[in-house]
Amino acid sequence: MKKLFLFVAALVAVMSITMVYAKDIVIELKEGGVTLDPRSEIPVITASIDDGVCRTNVSEYSGNVHVAVKDAAGDTLISQTEAVFDSTQISTDVSGLADGSYTITYTLEDSTVFAGEFEKE
């Protein structure tokens, strides 16, 4: 019984040390105004990074979203366009980026830009 307790305690300790928590990215409206149908909601964009993947949730919007990750110099390192239908999760692999500061932007079809910054460690 004592060995089982020690084993479980050691397992819990190892799991808590290796557990990685998602880091939220604050996403803000940066350019333009939302010029969608005035009866529609303003799109909601949230993002977090977990295990080398940026997971972005886009809701209250349907259309294409262009995602770009830029380094501190403003150079685009990752670029992708995804179709969104009301509520969609977009995954962007950032595992290949070097450690540093980055900006992620989301450009809607009407040129409205949302952006946030994150640190890659």
KEKE-3310 file (N, C-alpha, C; in steps of 0.2 Angstrom, whole numbers, plus 5000, padded with zeros to 4 digits):
npx = (5004:5010:5020:5012:5005:5017:5020:5009:5010:5022:5019:5009:5017:5026:5017:5012:5023:5026:5015:5007:5001:4988:4992:4984:4980:4978:4966:4963:4953:4960:4961:4951:4933:4920:4911:4900:4884:4873:4864:4871:4881:4897:4911:4918:4934:4945:4960:4973:4989:4995:5006:5014:5004:4993:4977:4963:4948:4934:4919:4902:4903:4904:4913:4929:4944:4959:4974:4989:5006:5018:5035:5045:5051:5041:5040:5031:5029:5021:5006:4989:4973:4957:4941:4926:4912:4900:4904:4920:4935:4952:4967:4984:5000:5014:5025:5037:5043:5056:5061:5054:5046:5030:5017:5000:4989:4972:4963:4948:4935:4930:4941:4943:4954:4960:4971:4984:4997:5011:5022:5034:5041)
npy = (4994:5006:5008:5009:5021:5030:5028:5034:5047:5051:5050:5060:5071:5072:5073:5086:5094:5093:5097:5107:5123:5132:5148:5163:5175:5192:5198:5212:5224:5232:5239:5248:5248:5237:5233:5226:5219:5230:5224:5213:5205:5211:5202:5190:5186:5175:5169:5157:5149:5133:5121:5123:5127:5139:5142:5148:5155:5159:5168:5173:5177:5175:5170:5173:5172:5180:5174:5180:5178:5188:5194:5203:5213:5215:5206:5194:5178:5167:5163:5161:5157:5155:5148:5153:5149:5155:5150:5145:5135:5140:5133:5136:5132:5136:5131:5130:5142:5153:5157:5172:5188:5190:5195:5192:5193:5195:5196:5202:5199:5212:5220:5223:5223:5212:5210:5203:5201:5189:5179:5168:5154)
npz = (5000:5004:4994:4983:4986:4986:4972:4966:4971:4965:4952:4950:4954:4943:4932:4935:4934:4920:4914:4902:4900:4892:4884:4884:4871:4869:4859:4848:4840:4827:4814:4803:4803:4808:4794:4791:4789:4797:4806:4811:4822:4830:4825:4835:4842:4848:4855:4859:4864:4864:4866:4854:4845:4839:4843:4837:4840:4831:4830:4827:4814:4797:4783:4774:4783:4784:4791:4798:4804:4811:4813:4824:4816:4807:4796:4787:4793:4793:4784:4781:4774:4780:4779:4787:4796:4805:4818:4821:4823:4821:4817:4819:4816:4826:4830:4823:4824:4829:4846:4853:4850:4843:4831:4828:4816:4810:4796:4790:4777:4774:4776:4789:4803:4816:4829:4839:4851:4855:4864:4859:4867)
capx = (5000:5014:5023:5007:5005:5023:5020:5004:5012:5027:5016:5006:5022:5029:5012:5011:5029:5026:5009:5008:4995:4988:4993:4979:4982:4973:4965:4959:4951:4966:4960:4944:4927:4916:4906:4896:4877:4873:4861:4875:4886:4904:4915:4922:4940:4949:4966:4978:4994:4996:5010:5016:4999:4989:4971:4959:4940:4931:4912:4898:4906:4905:4917:4936:4948:4966:4978:4996:5010:5023:5040:5046:5053:5035:5040:5026:5032:5016:5001:4984:4966:4952:4933:4923:4905:4897:4909:4925:4942:4957:4974:4990:5006:5019:5031:5044:5046:5061:5059:5054:5039:5026:5010:4996:4983:4966:4960:4941:4934:4929:4948:4944:4959:4960:4978:4987:5004:5012:5029:5036:5047)
capy = (5000:5012:5008:5012:5028:5033:5028:5039:5054:5053:5051:5066:5076:5072:5076:5093:5097:5093:5099:5114:5127:5137:5155:5167:5180:5197:5200:5218:5227:5237:5244:5248:5246:5232:5236:5221:5221:5233:5220:5208:5206:5211:5196:5189:5182:5174:5165:5154:5145:5128:5115:5125:5128:5144:5140:5154:5154:5165:5167:5179:5179:5170:5173:5171:5176:5179:5174:5181:5179:5193:5194:5210:5217:5216:5201:5189:5171:5162:5166:5156:5159:5150:5149:5153:5149:5157:5148:5140:5136:5139:5131:5139:5129:5141:5127:5131:5149:5154:5161:5179:5191:5190:5198:5188:5197:5192:5201:5199:5201:5219:5223:5224:5219:5211:5208:5202:5199:5183:5177:5161:5152)
capz = (5000:5004:4988:4978:4987:4983:4965:4964:4972:4961:4945:4951:4953:4936:4928:4936:4931:4913:4911:4899:4900:4886:4885:4880:4867:4869:4852:4848:4834:4825:4809:4800:4807:4805:4789:4789:4789:4804:4811:4813:4828:4829:4826:4842:4840:4854:4853:4864:4861:4868:4863:4848:4840:4840:4842:4836:4839:4827:4831:4825:4808:4791:4777:4774:4788:4783:4797:4797:4810:4809:4818:4827:4811:4803:4791:4788:4793:4792:4781:4779:4774:4782:4778:4794:4796:4811:4823:4818:4826:4816:4820:4816:4819:4827:4833:4820:4825:4834:4852:4852:4850:4837:4831:4824:4813:4807:4792:4787:4770:4773:4777:4796:4806:4823:4830:4846:4852:4859:4865:4858:4871)
cpx = (5004:5018:5018:5006:5010:5023:5015:5007:5018:5024:5013:5011:5025:5024:5011:5017:5028:5020:5010:5001:4994:4989:4988:4983:4977:4972:4961:4958:4957:4964:4953:4939:4924:4911:4901:4889:4876:4868:4865:4879:4893:4907:4918:4928:4944:4955:4970:4983:4995:5000:5012:5011:4995:4982:4966:4952:4937:4923:4909:4900:4906:4908:4924:4939:4956:4970:4986:5000:5016:5028:5041:5048:5047:5035:5035:5030:5027:5010:4996:4978:4962:4945:4930:4916:4902:4902:4914:4931:4947:4964:4979:4996:5012:5025:5037:5047:5051:5058:5059:5047:5036:5020:5006:4990:4978:4963:4953:4940:4933:4935:4948:4949:4959:4968:4979:4994:5005:5020:5030:5042:5049)
cpy = (5006:5013:5011:5019:5032:5034:5034:5046:5056:5054:5058:5072:5077:5075:5084:5097:5098:5095:5106:5117:5132:5144:5159:5173:5185:5199:5207:5220:5233:5242:5243:5247:5240:5234:5231:5223:5224:5229:5215:5210:5207:5205:5196:5184:5181:5169:5163:5150:5139:5122:5117:5126:5134:5142:5146:5152:5160:5163:5174:5182:5174:5173:5170:5175:5174:5179:5175:5182:5183:5193:5202:5215:5218:5211:5196:5182:5166:5166:5160:5160:5154:5152:5148:5153:5149:5156:5143:5141:5135:5138:5133:5136:5134:5137:5128:5138:5149:5158:5168:5181:5191:5193:5193:5192:5193:5197:5198:5202:5208:5223:5225:5220:5218:5209:5207:5200:5193:5182:5170:5159:5145)
cpz = (5000:4998:4983:4980:4985:4976:4963:4965:4967:4954:4945:4950:4946:4931:4929:4934:4923:4910:4908:4898:4894:4888:4881:4877:4867:4862:4852:4841:4832:4820:4806:4805:4804:4801:4787:4790:4796:4809:4814:4819:4826:4830:4833:4840:4847:4852:4859:4861:4866:4864:4856:4843:4843:4838:4842:4836:4836:4828:4829:4818:4803:4785:4778:4779:4785:4789:4795:4803:4807:4815:4820:4822:4806:4797:4792:4787:4791:4789:4779:4779:4775:4781:4785:4793:4803:4817:4821:4822:4821:4820:4816:4819:4819:4830:4830:4821:4830:4840:4851:4852:4843:4837:4826:4822:4810:4803:4789:4780:4769:4775:4785:4799:4813:4824:4838:4846:4856:4859:4864:4862:4870)
residu = (MET:LYS:LYS:LEU:PHE:LEU:PHE:VAL:ALA:ALA:LEU:VAL:ALA:VAL:MET:SER:ILE:THR:MET:VAL:TYR:ALA:LYS:ASP:ILE:VAL:ILE:GLU:LEU:LYS:GLU:GLY:GLY:VAL:THR:LEU:ASP:PRO:ARG:SER:GLU:ILE:PRO:VAL:ILE:THR:ALA:SER:ILE:ASP:ASP:GLY:VAL:CYS:ARG:THR:ASN:VAL:SER:GLU:TYR:SER:GLY:ASN:VAL:HIS:VAL:ALA:VAL:LYS:ASP:ALA:ALA:GLY:ASP:THR:LEU:ILE:SER:GLN:THR:GLU:ALA:VAL:PHE:ASP:SER:THR:GLN:ILE:SER:THR:ASP:VAL:SER:GLY:LEU:ALA:ASP:GLY:SER:TYR:THR:ILE:THR:TYR:THR:LEU:GLU:ASP:SER:THR:VAL:PHE:ALA:GLY:GLU:PHE:GLU:LYS:GLU)
# end
